[in-house]
Amino acid sequence: MTEALGVSPRRAEILAAAAELFARRGFHGVSIGDLGRAVGLTGPALYRHFRGKEAVLAEMLLDISERLLAEGVRRAGDADPAGALDALLRWHIAFSLDNPALITVHERELDNVPQPQRHAVRRIQRAYVEEWVRVVRRLRPDEPEERVRAAVHACFGLLNSTPRSAAGLDREAMADLLRSMARAALVGAPHKC
């Protein structure tokens, strides 16, 4: 939730606080008053920034999706497909490790986003997946596209498990482990039925 994408510092502060609260207590376990208190506002004062909780969640998930896609497009553009895959892995792993609350909310709360924004989030997510599919297909041209797409989705499951799986490892060790596992899953031994 950055100013670079047009989010004011105050809105970014509210979105960051909401991500932590939604991740800990779930969307329905957080009130407008809770959100306001988390950033030093009354609940009603929060309405000067957002129409309601659904608007907060929608902006949060749209922002996450747009950031992932923008950086994914940039990194997937590397002429060397192995370099592009490494860049994609480094980006997504860093994002996952640095933003566990956002990953948790993104994974659990999309159904609470109003339908138009939910469709936009899903469209952006599909575009992000396709950036990865294009890169992996360059590395595995004989692999059927459907299998590559399924492997990319499975890889995201692995990478996005970080809020639950990093116990006992420091950040660098966890990043290395995730990178090697994901690379092996995407371009390791051929997938056989």
C-alpha contacts under 8 A as a table, 3 or more apart, distances in Angstrom:
res1	aa1	res2	aa2	distance
1	M	5	L	7.48
1	M	7	V	6.55
1	M	12	A	5.36
1	M	15	L	7.05
1	M	16	A	7.38
1	M	60	M	7.20
1	M	63	D	6.18
1	M	64	I	7.28
2	T	5	L	5.73
2	T	6	G	7.11
2	T	7	V	5.75
2	T	8	S	7.72
2	T	9	P	7.74
2	T	12	A	6.48
3	E	6	G	4.97
3	E	7	V	4.56
3	E	8	S	5.61
3	E	9	P	6.58
3	E	12	A	7.61
4	A	7	V	7.12
5	L	63	D	7.83
7	V	11	R	6.14
7	V	12	A	6.00
8	S	11	R	5.22
8	S	12	A	6.05
9	P	12	A	4.97
9	P	13	E	6.12
10	R	13	E	5.02
10	R	14	I	6.32
11	R	14	I	5.03
11	R	15	L	6.08
11	R	49	H	6.64
12	A	15	L	5.02
12	A	16	A	6.06
13	E	16	A	5.19
13	E	17	A	6.21
13	E	39	V	7.10
14	I	17	A	5.18
14	I	18	A	5.99
14	I	35	L	7.27
14	I	36	G	7.95
14	I	38	A	7.93
14	I	39	V	6.36
15	L	18	A	5.00
15	L	19	A	6.09
15	L	56	V	6.54
15	L	57	L	7.94
15	L	60	M	6.16
16	A	19	A	5.13
16	A	20	E	6.54
17	A	20	E	5.29
17	A	21	L	6.29
17	A	35	L	7.05
17	A	38	A	6.24
17	A	39	V	6.99
18	A	21	L	5.04
18	A	22	F	5.81
18	A	35	L	6.12
18	A	56	V	7.53
18	A	57	L	7.88
19	A	22	F	5.21
19	A	23	A	5.92
19	A	60	M	7.71
19	A	101	A	5.65
19	A	102	L	5.71
19	A	105	V	6.57
20	E	23	A	5.22
20	E	24	R	6.20
20	E	101	A	5.42
20	E	102	L	7.66
21	L	24	R	5.20
21	L	25	R	5.85
21	L	26	G	7.17
21	L	27	F	7.96
21	L	30	V	6.76
21	L	35	L	7.73
22	F	25	R	5.33
22	F	26	G	4.41
22	F	27	F	4.89
22	F	29	G	7.51
22	F	30	V	6.65
22	F	101	A	7.87
22	F	105	V	6.34
23	A	26	G	5.67
23	A	27	F	7.82
23	A	101	A	5.22
23	A	102	L	7.36
23	A	104	T	5.66
23	A	105	V	5.34
24	R	101	A	7.92
25	R	28	H	7.71
25	R	29	G	5.18
25	R	30	V	6.56
26	G	29	G	5.19
26	G	30	V	6.77
26	G	105	V	7.88
26	G	109	E	7.67
27	F	30	V	5.70
27	F	109	E	6.73
27	F	112	N	7.64
28	H	31	S	7.48
30	V	34	D	5.99
30	V	35	L	7.13
31	S	34	D	5.01
31	S	35	L	6.42
31	S	53	K	7.65
32	I	35	L	5.08
32	I	36	G	6.15
32	I	43	G	5.05
32	I	44	P	7.69
32	I	46	L	7.36
32	I	52	G	7.16
32	I	53	K	6.44
33	G	36	G	5.05
33	G	37	R	6.07
33	G	42	T	6.21
33	G	43	G	3.97
33	G	44	P	7.59
34	D	37	R	5.20
34	D	38	A	6.20
34	D	43	G	7.21
35	L	38	A	5.21
35	L	39	V	6.87
35	L	43	G	6.94
35	L	46	L	7.74
36	G	39	V	5.52
36	G	40	G	6.04
36	G	41	L	4.41
36	G	42	T	5.01
36	G	43	G	4.73
36	G	44	P	7.90
36	G	45	A	7.27
36	G	46	L	5.75
37	R	40	G	4.90
37	R	41	L	5.39
37	R	42	T	6.14
37	R	43	G	7.19
38	A	41	L	7.54
41	L	45	A	5.90
41	L	46	L	6.49
42	T	45	A	5.13
42	T	46	L	6.59
43	G	46	L	5.31
43	G	47	Y	7.34
44	P	47	Y	5.51
44	P	48	R	7.80
45	A	48	R	5.70
45	A	49	H	7.82
46	L	49	H	5.51
46	L	50	F	6.32
46	L	52	G	7.99
47	Y	50	F	4.93
47	Y	51	R	5.36
47	Y	52	G	6.44
48	R	51	R	7.59
50	F	53	K	7.58
50	F	55	A	6.03
50	F	56	V	6.28
51	R	54	E	7.84
51	R	55	A	5.88
51	R	56	V	7.90
52	G	55	A	5.33
52	G	56	V	6.52
53	K	56	V	5.04
53	K	57	L	6.23
54	E	57	L	5.10
54	E	58	A	5.96
54	E	112	N	6.96
54	E	113	V	5.84
54	E	114	P	6.85
55	A	58	A	5.02
55	A	59	E	6.06
55	A	113	V	7.74
56	V	59	E	5.35
56	V	60	M	6.12
57	L	60	M	5.04
57	L	61	L	6.18
57	L	112	N	7.83
57	L	113	V	6.39
58	A	61	L	5.33
58	A	62	L	6.01
58	A	113	V	5.33
58	A	114	P	7.20
58	A	117	Q	6.19
58	A	118	R	7.42
59	E	62	L	5.12
59	E	63	D	5.90
60	M	63	D	5.19
60	M	64	I	6.25
61	L	64	I	5.09
61	L	65	S	6.10
61	L	106	H	6.17
61	L	110	L	7.55
61	L	121	V	6.78
62	L	65	S	5.14
62	L	66	E	6.00
62	L	117	Q	7.36
62	L	120	A	7.40
62	L	121	V	5.50
63	D	66	E	5.13
63	D	67	R	6.06
64	I	67	R	5.24
64	I	68	L	6.17
64	I	102	L	7.67
65	S	68	L	5.20
65	S	69	L	6.14
65	S	121	V	6.26
65	S	124	I	6.06
65	S	125	Q	6.12
66	E	69	L	5.14
66	E	70	A	5.98
66	E	124	I	6.67
67	R	70	A	5.22
67	R	71	E	6.14
68	L	71	E	5.47
68	L	72	G	5.79
68	L	92	H	7.61
68	L	128	Y	6.96
69	L	72	G	4.83
69	L	73	V	5.98
69	L	124	I	6.82
69	L	125	Q	7.36
69	L	127	A	6.98
69	L	128	Y	4.89
70	A	73	V	5.35
70	A	74	R	6.39
71	E	74	R	5.03
71	E	75	R	6.12
71	E	91	W	7.72
72	G	75	R	5.19
72	G	76	A	5.84
72	G	88	L	6.22
72	G	91	W	7.84
72	G	128	Y	6.46
72	G	131	E	6.64
72	G	132	W	7.83
73	V	76	A	5.20
73	V	77	G	6.27
73	V	128	Y	7.58
73	V	131	E	6.34
74	R	77	G	5.52
74	R	78	D	7.83
75	R	78	D	6.07
75	R	84	A	5.76
75	R	87	A	5.68
75	R	88	L	5.88
76	A	81	P	7.79
76	A	84	A	4.90
76	A	85	L	7.01
76	A	87	A	7.46
76	A	88	L	6.63
76	A	131	E	6.27
76	A	132	W	7.12
76	A	135	V	6.44
77	G	84	A	6.72
78	D	81	P	6.63
78	D	83	G	6.51
78	D	84	A	4.99
79	A	83	G	7.86
79	A	84	A	7.35
80	D	83	G	5.20
80	D	84	A	6.13
81	P	84	A	4.84
81	P	85	L	6.08
81	P	135	V	5.70
81	P	136	V	7.44
81	P	138	R	6.21
81	P	139	L	6.26
82	A	85	L	5.17
82	A	86	D	6.20
82	A	139	L	7.06
83	G	86	D	5.07
83	G	87	A	6.08
84	A	87	A	5.04
84	A	88	L	6.11
84	A	135	V	6.76
85	L	88	L	5.05
85	L	89	L	6.06
85	L	132	W	7.52
85	L	135	V	6.38
85	L	136	V	7.18
86	D	89	L	5.10
86	D	90	R	6.07
87	A	90	R	5.16
87	A	91	W	6.12
88	L	91	W	5.18
88	L	92	H	6.11
88	L	132	W	7.58
89	L	92	H	5.31
89	L	93	I	5.86
89	L	179	R	6.27
89	L	182	A	7.72
90	R	93	I	5.30
90	R	94	A	5.98
90	R	175	A	7.95
90	R	179	R	7.25
91	W	94	A	5.27
91	W	95	F	6.11
92	H	95	F	5.03
92	H	96	S	6.06
92	H	159	L	7.41
93	I	96	S	5.05
93	I	97	L	6.04
93	I	159	L	6.20
93	I	175	A	6.31
93	I	178	L	7.24
93	I	179	R	7.45
94	A	97	L	5.18
94	A	98	D	5.87
94	A	175	A	7.35
95	F	98	D	5.23
95	F	99	N	5.82
96	S	99	N	5.32
96	S	100	P	5.89
96	S	103	I	6.35
96	S	159	L	6.86
96	S	160	N	5.99
96	S	162	T	6.43
96	S	163	P	7.82
97	L	100	P	6.03
97	L	162	T	6.24
97	L	163	P	7.45
97	L	171	R	7.26
97	L	175	A	7.77
99	N	102	L	5.35
99	N	103	I	6.29
100	P	103	I	5.07
100	P	104	T	6.11
100	P	162	T	6.96
100	P	163	P	4.99
101	A	104	T	5.08
101	A	105	V	6.14
101	A	163	P	7.52
102	L	105	V	5.12
102	L	106	H	5.88
103	I	106	H	5.08
103	I	107	E	6.08
103	I	160	N	6.40
103	I	163	P	7.45
104	T	107	E	5.18
104	T	108	R	6.12
104	T	163	P	6.99
105	V	108	R	5.20
105	V	109	E	5.39
105	V	110	L	7.69
106	H	109	E	5.95
106	H	110	L	6.20
107	E	110	L	6.93
108	R	111	D	7.84
109	E	112	N	5.52
109	E	113	V	7.32
110	L	113	V	5.46
110	L	118	R	6.63
111	D	114	P	7.85
111	D	118	R	7.37
113	V	117	Q	6.51
113	V	118	R	5.54
114	P	117	Q	5.75
114	P	118	R	5.99
115	Q	118	R	4.86
115	Q	119	H	6.09
116	P	119	H	5.28
116	P	120	A	6.42
117	Q	120	A	4.91
117	Q	121	V	6.13
118	R	121	V	5.08
118	R	122	R	6.22
119	H	122	R	5.11
119	H	123	R	6.10
120	A	123	R	5.06
120	A	124	I	6.18
121	V	124	I	5.18
121	V	125	Q	6.07
122	R	125	Q	4.93
122	R	126	R	6.12
123	R	126	R	5.17
123	R	127	A	6.36
124	I	127	A	5.08
124	I	128	Y	6.30
125	Q	128	Y	5.05
125	Q	129	V	6.27
126	R	129	V	5.06
126	R	130	E	6.22
127	A	130	E	5.05
127	A	131	E	6.48
128	Y	131	E	5.25
128	Y	132	W	6.81
129	V	132	W	5.28
129	V	133	V	6.22
129	V	149	R	7.40
129	V	152	V	6.93
129	V	153	H	7.43
130	E	133	V	4.78
130	E	134	R	6.06
130	E	149	R	7.67
131	E	134	R	5.33
131	E	135	V	6.51
132	W	135	V	5.18
132	W	136	V	6.17
132	W	152	V	6.86
133	V	136	V	5.20
133	V	137	R	5.93
133	V	145	E	7.53
133	V	148	V	6.16
133	V	149	R	5.76
133	V	152	V	6.76
134	R	137	R	5.18
134	R	138	R	6.37
135	V	138	R	5.24
135	V	139	L	6.70
136	V	139	L	5.03
136	V	140	R	5.95
136	V	141	P	7.99
136	V	148	V	7.01
136	V	186	L	6.91
136	V	187	V	7.13
137	R	140	R	4.77
137	R	141	P	4.89
137	R	142	D	7.81
137	R	143	E	7.02
137	R	145	E	7.15
137	R	148	V	7.01
138	R	141	P	5.48
139	L	187	V	7.02
140	R	143	E	5.51
140	R	187	V	6.83
141	P	144	P	7.86
143	E	147	R	6.88
143	E	148	V	6.69
143	E	190	P	7.89
144	P	147	R	5.42
144	P	148	V	6.42
145	E	148	V	5.04
145	E	149	R	6.11
146	E	149	R	5.10
146	E	150	A	6.17
147	R	150	A	5.01
147	R	151	A	6.04
148	V	151	A	4.96
148	V	152	V	6.14
148	V	186	L	7.55
149	R	152	V	5.08
149	R	153	H	6.31
150	A	153	H	5.15
150	A	154	A	6.19
151	A	154	A	4.99
151	A	155	C	5.99
151	A	185	A	7.16
151	A	186	L	6.27
152	V	155	C	4.90
152	V	156	F	6.25
152	V	186	L	6.98
153	H	156	F	5.11
153	H	157	G	6.43
154	A	157	G	4.99
154	A	158	L	6.50
155	C	158	L	5.04
155	C	159	L	6.19
155	C	182	A	5.83
155	C	185	A	7.06
155	C	186	L	7.42
156	F	159	L	4.96
156	F	160	N	5.70
157	G	160	N	5.27
157	G	161	S	6.11
158	L	161	S	5.32
158	L	162	T	7.67
158	L	178	L	7.59
158	L	182	A	7.44
159	L	162	T	6.22
159	L	178	L	6.49
159	L	182	A	7.61
160	N	163	P	7.29
161	S	164	R	5.66
161	S	165	S	5.97
162	T	165	S	4.88
162	T	166	A	5.59
163	P	166	A	6.74
164	R	167	A	7.49
166	A	169	L	5.82
166	A	170	D	7.65
166	A	171	R	7.87
166	A	174	M	6.31
169	L	173	A	5.87
169	L	174	M	5.71
170	D	173	A	5.42
170	D	174	M	6.13
171	R	174	M	5.16
171	R	175	A	6.06
172	E	175	A	5.06
172	E	176	D	6.16
173	A	176	D	5.14
173	A	177	L	6.14
174	M	177	L	5.06
174	M	178	L	6.09
175	A	178	L	5.19
175	A	179	R	6.02
176	D	179	R	5.11
176	D	180	S	6.17
177	L	180	S	5.34
177	L	181	M	6.11
178	L	181	M	5.17
178	L	182	A	5.89
179	R	182	A	5.25
179	R	183	R	5.96
180	S	183	R	5.20
180	S	184	A	6.08
181	M	184	A	5.19
181	M	185	A	6.13
182	A	185	A	4.99
182	A	186	L	6.10
183	R	186	L	5.19
183	R	187	V	5.83
183	R	188	G	6.78
184	A	187	V	5.50
184	A	188	G	4.20
184	A	189	A	7.43
185	A	188	G	5.80
187	V	190	P	7.51
